[in-house]
Amino acid sequence: MNTILKSLDDLCRPRLLIRAARFGMQEYRRGAHLKRHLGYGPLPQSGVALRRLIEIESEVNDQRQNDNASYSASYHVELLIAMMGEAQILRASTATQPEAVM
């Protein structure tokens, strides 16, 4: 899980997109938001969801960089919000798990 979170820390996106996503993250609701990006059905665990969101966001970011006409800034921000929300959930869950005793 640390590699997923590390890859998020290394992302370089325009400041305006990140600021909008941070603002929107306050209203992040996993059940409602993830279904828009991952489809309907049972929600995956945060680590799995985050990996998939990273893949989708990478494709959307490629559209942005290539000036693709199908690029949507609002959809990109929604993806970043979901990624930040899932990362927050993942960090909280790993922080509360007790370490294995040998």
Phi, psi and omega per residue, in radians:
M1 nan -0.527 -3.141
N2 -1.105 -0.566 3.130
T3 -1.182 -0.601 3.089
I4 -1.134 -0.828 -3.132
L5 -1.156 -0.615 3.101
K6 -1.137 -0.701 3.131
S7 -1.135 -0.559 3.062
L8 -1.189 -0.701 3.133
D9 -1.111 -0.476 -3.100
D10 -1.543 -0.096 3.138
L11 -1.125 2.451 3.095
C12 -2.149 1.838 -3.132
R13 -2.193 2.800 3.123
P14 -0.992 2.449 -3.076
R15 -0.980 -0.681 -3.111
L16 -1.111 -0.705 3.101
L17 -1.107 -0.777 -3.127
I18 -1.136 -0.755 3.139
R19 -1.107 -0.713 3.109
A20 -1.123 -0.706 -3.139
A21 -1.164 -0.716 3.105
R22 -1.080 -0.688 3.114
F23 -1.146 -0.765 -3.119
G24 -1.261 -0.396 -3.098
M25 -1.086 -0.426 3.126
Q26 -1.072 -0.459 -3.107
E27 -1.809 0.209 -3.078
Y28 -1.156 2.221 3.066
R29 -2.204 1.961 -3.001
R30 -0.917 -0.879 -3.082
G31 -1.052 -0.756 -3.099
A32 -1.356 -0.773 -3.019
H33 -1.347 -0.706 -3.094
L34 -1.129 -0.610 -3.108
K35 -1.100 -0.546 3.104
R36 -1.149 -0.567 -3.055
H37 -1.702 -0.589 -3.047
L38 -1.872 -0.108 -3.126
G39 1.639 2.956 -3.099
Y40 -1.485 2.817 -3.076
G41 2.152 -2.986 3.140
P42 -1.114 2.402 3.137
L43 -1.352 2.358 3.109
P44 -1.305 2.922 3.054
Q45 -1.112 2.816 -3.053
S46 -1.015 -0.707 -3.132
G47 -1.098 -0.782 3.128
V48 -1.161 -0.781 3.134
A49 -1.077 -0.735 -3.115
L50 -1.128 -0.729 3.096
R51 -1.028 -0.783 -3.136
R52 -1.166 -0.714 3.110
L53 -1.091 -0.670 3.115
I54 -1.096 -0.721 3.112
E55 -1.091 -0.806 -3.125
I56 -1.124 -0.772 -3.116
E57 -1.120 -0.625 3.113
S58 -1.075 -0.729 3.094
E59 -1.128 -0.738 3.130
V60 -1.161 -0.671 3.112
N61 -1.152 -0.632 3.056
D62 -1.080 -0.687 3.073
Q63 -1.058 -0.756 3.142
R64 -1.068 -0.829 -3.080
Q65 -1.185 -0.497 -3.134
N66 -1.637 0.166 -3.124
D67 0.917 0.720 3.129
N68 -1.209 2.374 -3.107
A69 -1.151 -0.381 -3.128
S70 -1.500 -0.014 3.137
Y71 -1.178 2.373 3.099
S72 -2.188 2.019 3.141
A73 -1.113 -0.667 -3.120
S74 -1.156 -0.677 3.086
Y75 -1.162 -0.664 3.111
H76 -1.079 -0.763 3.109
V77 -1.107 -0.726 3.107
E78 -1.049 -0.706 3.089
L79 -1.117 -0.759 3.131
L80 -1.121 -0.656 3.080
I81 -1.064 -0.827 3.137
A82 -1.093 -0.719 3.121
M83 -1.088 -0.794 3.137
M84 -1.137 -0.702 3.123
G85 -1.119 -0.783 3.127
E86 -1.174 -0.635 3.097
A87 -1.123 -0.695 3.111
Q88 -1.109 -0.749 3.112
I89 -1.123 -0.755 -3.136
L90 -1.113 -0.759 3.109
R91 -1.093 -0.720 3.139
A92 -1.155 -0.673 -3.121
S93 -1.257 -0.614 3.116
T94 -1.306 -0.481 3.125
A95 -1.281 -0.488 -3.088
T96 -1.593 -0.201 3.129
Q97 -1.348 2.291 3.109
P98 -1.227 2.544 3.123
E99 -1.324 2.595 3.140
A100 -1.212 2.399 3.129
V101 -1.761 2.258 -3.131
M102 -1.819 nan nan
